């Protein structure tokens, strides 16, 4: 495939230690991201039957991390990674859920030749998935178990990229030679303990917060996924893509919310009762500050 797609989706069965691929063209009608992820989830977890999908920590659960066709094309905002599967956090019962995170993971996954990765099963012992272009291996992860997300990424970066340290996107080793930094999504001790609110962490703190997918990683004994890609993505009309990007930059004002961040949204979130913590009566927002209190009548 071309025109924004890498052409393959990685499937990892941790129980059987099997690594396989499926053609992205099977799911092209779903576009990408959570659409493709949901379709893959259906094919692997639902279509075989025999599972009521009430336990997010069941080995049959599939967690899909998907890119979209705009990832690795230079389009602003096109590099988010969509995550979906049965999530443990929703109340009163687990359900199919999706979240996403920014950073460089989706872009690197595409440059490695993959439009997404879907993981199911449960490893006997802690493992992490090492993706270097089309070479994919399951690595022993016991020495990483118990480390926080910064330490985990530092250890994996050292293992995969030699003397490169976490926090350096590349490092000059000698004249005219550099080594690339892997992009990693991982869990810390909270995810390892299968907490229902555990996040997936990428880089210095980018996270897939909602759903509790960090706990799903922990239930599968999956510590991390690391990827290095050195390929490229074909675009049908490169000049048109650049022109559209420039038009967007000229015609859309800068978003002033960038400075206050998420706190700027808190009044509207409170007013619309969209926050799980609000209707559970656990917490509310007052202006830009958190305070604990009972649910309003």
ChimeraX attribute file (.defattr): number of C-alpha atoms within 10 A of each C-alpha:
attribute: neighborCount
match mode: 1-to-1
recipient: residues
	/A:1	13
	/A:2	11
	/A:3	15
	/A:4	19
	/A:5	26
	/A:6	27
	/A:7	21
	/A:8	21
	/A:9	29
	/A:10	23
	/A:11	20
	/A:12	22
	/A:13	18
	/A:14	22
	/A:15	14
	/A:16	12
	/A:17	13
	/A:18	12
	/A:19	14
	/A:20	11
	/A:21	14
	/A:22	14
	/A:23	15
	/A:24	21
	/A:25	13
	/A:26	14
	/A:27	17
	/A:28	15
	/A:29	10
	/A:30	14
	/A:31	13
	/A:32	22
	/A:33	24
	/A:34	25
	/A:35	19
	/A:36	27
	/A:37	27
	/A:38	23
	/A:39	16
	/A:40	25
	/A:41	24
	/A:42	15
	/A:43	11
	/A:44	17
	/A:45	22
	/A:46	17
	/A:47	11
	/A:48	9
	/A:49	10
	/A:50	9
	/A:51	13
	/A:52	8
	/A:53	19
	/A:54	15
	/A:55	16
	/A:56	25
	/A:57	24
	/A:58	17
	/A:59	19
	/A:60	22
	/A:61	27
	/A:62	30
	/A:63	27
	/A:64	27
	/A:65	29
	/A:66	29
	/A:67	33
	/A:68	25
	/A:69	21
	/A:70	22
	/A:71	27
	/A:72	25
	/A:73	20
	/A:74	13
	/A:75	13
	/A:76	13
	/A:77	10
	/A:78	17
	/A:79	24
	/A:80	21
	/A:81	25
	/A:82	24
	/A:83	27
	/A:84	26
	/A:85	30
	/A:86	27
	/A:87	29
	/A:88	28
	/A:89	21
	/A:90	17
	/A:91	9
	/A:92	7
	/A:93	11
	/A:94	20
	/A:95	18
	/A:96	17
	/A:97	19
	/A:98	23
	/A:99	19
	/A:100	20
	/A:101	21
	/A:102	18
	/A:103	19
	/A:104	19
	/A:105	27
	/A:106	29
	/A:107	29
	/A:108	29
	/A:109	31
	/A:110	34
	/A:111	23
	/A:112	22
	/A:113	24
	/A:114	27
	/A:115	29
	/A:116	27
	/A:117	21
	/A:118	22
	/A:119	25
	/A:120	24
	/A:121	22
	/A:122	25
	/A:123	19
	/A:124	12
	/A:125	13
	/A:126	22
	/A:127	24
	/A:128	21
	/A:129	21
	/A:130	20
	/A:131	25
	/A:132	20
	/A:133	18
	/A:134	13
	/A:135	10
	/A:136	16
	/A:137	16
	/A:138	19
	/A:139	13
	/A:140	14
	/A:141	18
	/A:142	13
	/A:143	11
	/A:144	20
	/A:145	19
	/A:146	17
	/A:147	16
	/A:148	16
	/A:149	24
	/A:150	18
	/A:151	14
	/A:152	23
	/A:153	29
	/A:154	16
	/A:155	16
	/A:156	25
	/A:157	23
	/A:158	15
	/A:159	12
	/A:160	19
	/A:161	18
	/A:162	14
	/A:163	13
	/A:164	23
	/A:165	18
	/A:166	23
	/A:167	13
	/A:168	11
	/A:169	12
	/A:170	15
	/A:171	16
	/A:172	12
	/A:173	12
	/A:174	7
	/A:175	6
	/A:176	6
	/A:177	8
	/A:178	13
	/A:179	15
	/A:180	18
	/A:181	24
	/A:182	29
	/A:183	25
	/A:184	27
	/A:185	24
	/A:186	25
	/A:187	31
	/A:188	25
	/A:189	18
	/A:190	17
	/A:191	27
	/A:192	23
	/A:193	16
	/A:194	21
	/A:195	19
	/A:196	22
	/A:197	18
	/A:198	28
	/A:199	24
	/A:200	28
	/A:201	23
	/A:202	25
	/A:203	21
	/A:204	12
	/A:205	11
	/A:206	16
	/A:207	21
	/A:208	23
	/A:209	16
	/A:210	22
	/A:211	27
	/A:212	26
	/A:213	33
	/A:214	33
	/A:215	30
	/A:216	34
	/A:217	26
	/A:218	26
	/A:219	24
	/A:220	28
	/A:221	24
	/A:222	28
	/A:223	30
	/A:224	27
	/A:225	23
	/A:226	24
	/A:227	25
	/A:228	26
	/A:229	21
	/A:230	13
	/A:231	13
	/A:232	16
	/A:233	22
	/A:234	14
	/A:235	17
	/A:236	11
	/A:237	10
	/A:238	12
	/A:239	10
	/A:240	11
	/A:241	15
	/A:242	14
	/A:243	12
	/A:244	13
	/A:245	14
	/A:246	11
	/A:247	11
	/A:248	12
	/A:249	12
	/A:250	10
	/A:251	8
	/A:252	8
	/A:253	8
	/A:254	9
	/A:255	7
	/A:256	9
	/A:257	11
	/A:258	9
	/A:259	9
	/A:260	10
	/A:261	10
	/A:262	10
	/A:263	16
	/A:264	15
	/A:265	14
	/A:266	19
	/A:267	14
	/A:268	10
	/A:269	15
	/A:270	16
	/A:271	9
	/A:272	10
	/A:273	12
	/A:274	11
	/A:275	15
	/A:276	15
	/A:277	13
	/A:278	19
	/A:279	15
	/A:280	12
	/A:281	13
	/A:282	13
	/A:283	17
	/A:284	25
	/A:285	19
	/A:286	13
	/A:287	12
	/A:288	13
	/A:289	9
	/A:290	12
	/A:291	10
	/A:292	11
	/A:293	12
	/A:294	12
	/A:295	13
	/A:296	8
	/A:297	3
